[in-house]
Amino acid sequence: MSQLEAFVKALSRLLGWIYTFCWSASFYPQPIDNYRRKATTGLAIDFPTVNVLGFVCYTVYTGVFLYSPLIRDQYAARHPLSQEPTVRFNDFAFALHAVVLSGLVYTQFYPAIWGFKVSRFQKVSKPIAGLFWGSFVAIAVVVCIVLAKSPDDGYEPLTWAWIDVIYALSYVKLVITVVKYVPQAWVNYKRKSTRGWSIIQILLDFTGGLLSLAQLVLDSAFQNDWSGIAGNPIKFLLSNVTIFFDLVFMVQHYILYRDAKDEDTTTHPDVHSPLLSHRDEDPENV
């Protein structure tokens, strides 16, 4: 191994662990803030609801790419130049940690567990519920397609295989990442405030997204095979989506609503469930 190769690999590992630390640390400010306020005011319940499912999918995705000989062989067949998936152990460690912390935030919406102040309007919206259960249906369809393939057919790089099930999990995570930030951005817009939505987590999230993207580009550039990005689309797209929404939240916090007062607006349904229909907003239907 040349000195340059050793340096690039060391730098990649360093970037990986730094962004893992930033992204992992970003999960703590929100539950701590909720605990300090003894309330979930300002936080859209849609966010933690789909966040848990997304990170469960991401945990399975990274774990299988790291430890499944079958999936690694199928990846090598589809990407003969790189052979090695660009998923790293720090990706798996981050995803597993995220499942635990996302689950913790979700439980804070249950007064019976934490005793926090939760509005009766803080219910999962129908679009998010549809996304949640639709994700299971989509994955089941891909599994059925793979199972329908005859074992005698062998494996061909361009045919359906178990690696496609894993990619389906990654796309579920991607869709969830795109959608999960929208309700919170809308909540901030309706309240004209980011109170209750921790900006510290956004700053850490933004730093992690930049470093994650840098690691992926570095790995692909060193292998002289940019299909490493195509072979790991979730990592590439997640970084860019994360960076975009983090910029939106920073603009809201530091520019648009920087002078917002800290008001408790738990009586307004739009503050917590911006995707609810008008019928759902009727107290008789909540």
WONORBEL-V670070 format. One record per helix or strand. SS is the DSSP state (a for helix, b for strand). FROM is the first residue (numbers start at 0). TO is the last residue. Records with the same first field share a line. If there is no record, write none. Layout:
SS: FROM-TO / FROM-TO
//
This chain:
a: 2-24 / 27-36 / 44-66 / 68-77 / 88-106 / 110-113 / 125-147 / 150-152 / 161-190 / 198-221 / 226-230 / 232-255 / 268-271 / 277-280 / 282-284
b: 38-38 / 116-116
//
